[in-house]
Amino acid sequence: MEKLSRKEMVDDVFLLKLIRENDRQAFKYLFDGFFIPLCRFADTFVNDRSVAEDIVMDVFTAVWEKRNGLEIDVSWKAYLFQSVRNRALNHIRDNGRFVSTSDWSFYDKAETDDSFELNELERLIREAVCSLPDHCGEIFRKSRFEHHTNREIATELNISVKYVEAQITKALKFIRKYLGDSYTYLW
Protein backbone atom coordinates (compact mmCIF):
# COMPACT_ATOMS: atom_id res chain seq x y z
CA MET A 1 0.00 0.00 0.00
CA GLU A 2 1.19 3.49 -0.78
CA LYS A 3 2.80 5.15 2.22
CA LEU A 4 1.59 8.67 2.71
CA SER A 5 3.50 11.31 4.52
CA ARG A 6 1.87 12.85 7.57
CA LYS A 7 1.46 16.10 5.63
CA GLU A 8 -0.37 14.30 2.78
CA MET A 9 -2.70 12.57 5.26
CA VAL A 10 -3.46 15.86 7.00
CA ASP A 11 -4.01 17.59 3.64
CA ASP A 12 -6.43 14.85 2.49
CA VAL A 13 -8.37 14.93 5.76
CA PHE A 14 -8.51 18.73 5.71
CA LEU A 15 -9.61 18.78 2.06
CA LEU A 16 -12.36 16.25 2.80
CA LYS A 17 -13.52 18.37 5.75
CA LEU A 18 -13.69 21.50 3.56
CA ILE A 19 -15.56 19.71 0.78
CA ARG A 20 -18.07 18.32 3.31
CA GLU A 21 -18.63 21.94 4.38
CA ASN A 22 -19.57 22.81 0.76
CA ASP A 23 -16.32 24.66 0.09
CA ARG A 24 -16.33 25.07 -3.69
CA GLN A 25 -12.73 26.33 -3.72
CA ALA A 26 -11.54 23.12 -2.04
CA PHE A 27 -13.48 21.07 -4.58
CA LYS A 28 -12.02 23.15 -7.43
CA TYR A 29 -8.54 22.54 -6.02
CA LEU A 30 -9.21 18.78 -6.04
CA PHE A 31 -10.69 18.92 -9.55
CA ASP A 32 -7.86 21.02 -11.00
CA GLY A 33 -5.22 18.78 -9.47
CA PHE A 34 -6.62 15.48 -10.71
CA PHE A 35 -8.80 16.04 -13.78
CA ILE A 36 -6.11 15.70 -16.47
CA PRO A 37 -4.25 12.72 -14.92
CA LEU A 38 -7.57 10.94 -14.35
CA CYS A 39 -8.62 11.54 -17.97
CA ARG A 40 -5.35 10.05 -19.20
CA PHE A 41 -5.85 7.10 -16.88
CA ALA A 42 -9.45 6.50 -18.02
CA ASP A 43 -8.36 6.78 -21.65
CA THR A 44 -5.99 3.82 -21.14
CA PHE A 45 -9.10 1.69 -20.57
CA VAL A 46 -11.67 3.10 -23.01
CA ASN A 47 -9.38 4.45 -25.77
CA ASP A 48 -11.72 7.39 -26.33
CA ARG A 49 -10.80 10.79 -24.91
CA SER A 50 -14.38 12.06 -24.87
CA VAL A 51 -15.67 9.00 -23.01
CA ALA A 52 -12.71 9.22 -20.62
CA GLU A 53 -13.58 12.84 -19.81
CA ASP A 54 -17.23 11.88 -19.25
CA ILE A 55 -16.17 9.13 -16.85
CA VAL A 56 -13.98 11.52 -14.87
CA MET A 57 -16.72 14.16 -14.79
CA ASP A 58 -19.13 11.50 -13.48
CA VAL A 59 -16.69 10.64 -10.70
CA PHE A 60 -16.30 14.29 -9.66
CA THR A 61 -20.06 14.82 -9.85
CA ALA A 62 -20.57 11.81 -7.56
CA VAL A 63 -17.95 13.15 -5.15
CA TRP A 64 -19.74 16.49 -4.92
CA GLU A 65 -23.20 14.94 -4.61
CA LYS A 66 -22.10 12.45 -1.94
CA ARG A 67 -19.69 14.80 -0.16
CA ASN A 68 -21.49 14.72 3.19
CA GLY A 69 -21.30 10.95 3.56
CA LEU A 70 -18.02 10.41 1.73
CA GLU A 71 -15.30 8.39 3.44
CA ILE A 72 -11.75 8.50 2.09
CA ASP A 73 -9.81 5.63 3.66
CA VAL A 74 -6.43 6.00 1.95
CA SER A 75 -5.97 9.22 -0.01
CA TRP A 76 -7.85 11.35 -2.51
CA LYS A 77 -5.50 10.16 -5.21
CA ALA A 78 -6.16 6.48 -4.49
CA TYR A 79 -9.91 7.05 -4.11
CA LEU A 80 -10.23 8.98 -7.38
CA PHE A 81 -8.07 6.64 -9.46
CA GLN A 82 -9.95 3.59 -8.15
CA SER A 83 -13.30 5.26 -8.83
CA VAL A 84 -12.29 6.14 -12.39
CA ARG A 85 -10.96 2.63 -12.99
CA ASN A 86 -14.21 1.07 -11.75
CA ARG A 87 -16.36 3.36 -13.89
CA ALA A 88 -14.17 2.74 -16.95
CA LEU A 89 -14.51 -1.02 -16.51
CA ASN A 90 -18.27 -0.61 -16.02
CA HIS A 91 -18.41 1.40 -19.23
CA ILE A 92 -16.58 -1.35 -21.11
CA ARG A 93 -18.92 -3.98 -19.66
CA ASP A 94 -22.11 -1.97 -20.28
CA ASN A 95 -21.21 -1.12 -23.86
CA GLY A 96 -20.42 -4.66 -24.86
CA ARG A 97 -16.81 -3.92 -25.60
CA PHE A 98 -14.90 -7.06 -24.83
CA VAL A 99 -11.17 -7.28 -25.09
CA SER A 100 -8.95 -10.28 -25.07
CA THR A 101 -6.51 -10.58 -22.23
CA SER A 102 -3.68 -9.97 -24.68
CA ASP A 103 -5.04 -6.45 -25.22
CA TRP A 104 -5.14 -5.54 -21.52
CA SER A 105 -2.56 -3.27 -20.04
CA PHE A 106 0.00 -4.67 -17.62
CA TYR A 107 -2.00 -2.93 -14.90
CA ASP A 108 -4.96 -5.22 -15.51
CA LYS A 109 -2.82 -8.33 -15.85
CA ALA A 110 -1.26 -7.59 -12.47
CA GLU A 111 -4.64 -8.04 -10.82
CA THR A 112 -4.50 -11.77 -11.51
CA ASP A 113 -1.05 -12.00 -9.96
CA ASP A 114 -0.82 -13.30 -6.42
CA SER A 115 1.73 -10.72 -5.40
CA PHE A 116 0.12 -7.74 -3.69
CA GLU A 117 3.41 -5.84 -3.87
CA LEU A 118 3.56 -6.25 -7.65
CA ASN A 119 -0.06 -5.14 -8.00
CA GLU A 120 0.55 -2.05 -5.92
CA LEU A 121 3.78 -1.16 -7.69
CA GLU A 122 2.25 -1.46 -11.14
CA ARG A 123 -0.77 0.60 -10.08
CA LEU A 124 1.50 3.33 -8.74
CA ILE A 125 3.62 3.32 -11.89
CA ARG A 126 0.50 3.57 -14.07
CA GLU A 127 -0.74 6.51 -11.98
CA ALA A 128 2.67 8.17 -12.18
CA VAL A 129 2.86 7.76 -15.96
CA CYS A 130 -0.68 9.12 -16.31
CA SER A 131 0.38 12.15 -14.27
CA LEU A 132 3.31 13.06 -16.54
CA PRO A 133 2.95 16.14 -18.76
CA ASP A 134 1.53 15.23 -22.20
CA HIS A 135 4.72 15.31 -24.26
CA CYS A 136 6.88 13.74 -21.57
CA GLY A 137 4.31 10.98 -21.02
CA GLU A 138 4.02 10.28 -24.73
CA ILE A 139 7.79 9.92 -25.10
CA PHE A 140 8.05 7.73 -22.00
CA ARG A 141 5.22 5.42 -23.15
CA LYS A 142 6.80 5.04 -26.59
CA SER A 143 10.12 4.19 -24.98
CA ARG A 144 9.05 1.88 -22.18
CA PHE A 145 5.70 0.42 -23.23
CA GLU A 146 6.03 0.38 -27.04
CA HIS A 147 9.78 -0.39 -26.93
CA HIS A 148 10.80 2.25 -29.47
CA THR A 149 14.41 3.39 -29.54
CA ASN A 150 15.26 6.99 -28.73
CA ARG A 151 16.14 7.56 -32.38
CA GLU A 152 12.79 6.13 -33.55
CA ILE A 153 10.92 8.37 -31.13
CA ALA A 154 12.92 11.42 -32.20
CA THR A 155 12.24 10.72 -35.88
CA GLU A 156 8.54 10.03 -35.34
CA LEU A 157 7.99 13.18 -33.26
CA ASN A 158 10.43 15.34 -35.24
CA ILE A 159 12.53 16.18 -32.18
CA SER A 160 16.16 15.62 -31.25
CA VAL A 161 17.45 12.42 -29.66
CA LYS A 162 18.87 14.55 -26.82
CA TYR A 163 15.39 15.93 -26.12
CA VAL A 164 14.00 12.37 -26.04
CA GLU A 165 16.71 11.35 -23.57
CA ALA A 166 16.03 14.41 -21.41
CA GLN A 167 12.29 13.69 -21.33
CA ILE A 168 12.84 10.04 -20.39
CA THR A 169 15.20 11.13 -17.60
CA LYS A 170 12.61 13.66 -16.43
CA ALA A 171 9.91 10.97 -16.48
CA LEU A 172 12.04 8.52 -14.50
CA LYS A 173 12.83 11.17 -11.88
CA PHE A 174 9.14 12.03 -11.60
CA ILE A 175 8.15 8.37 -11.25
CA ARG A 176 10.87 7.80 -8.66
CA LYS A 177 9.58 10.76 -6.65
CA TYR A 178 5.98 9.66 -7.13
CA LEU A 179 6.76 6.18 -5.78
CA GLY A 180 8.51 7.64 -2.76
CA ASP A 181 10.68 5.76 -0.29
CA SER A 182 8.67 2.54 -0.50
CA TYR A 183 10.31 1.44 -3.73
CA THR A 184 13.82 2.87 -3.53
CA TYR A 185 15.24 -0.61 -4.05
CA LEU A 186 14.15 -0.36 -7.71
CA TRP A 187 16.46 2.55 -8.44
Salt bridges, closest charged atoms under 4 A:
GLU2 OE2 - LYS77 NZ 3.06
ASP11 OD2 - LYS7 NZ 3.02
GLU21 OE2 - LYS17 NZ 2.86
ASP32 OD2 - LYS28 NZ 2.59
GLU71 OE2 - ARG20 NH2 3.23
ASP94 OD1 - ARG93 NE 2.86
GLU111 OE2 - ARG85 NH2 2.23
GLU120 OE2 - ARG123 NH2 2.47
GLU127 OE2 - ARG123 NH1 2.25
ASP134 OD1 - ARG40 NH2 2.57
GLU146 OE1 - LYS142 NZ 3.94
GLU146 OE1 - HIS148 NE2 3.35
GLU156 OE2 - LYS142 NZ 2.76
GLU156 OE1 - HIS148 ND1 3.84
GLU165 OE1 - LYS162 NZ 3.93
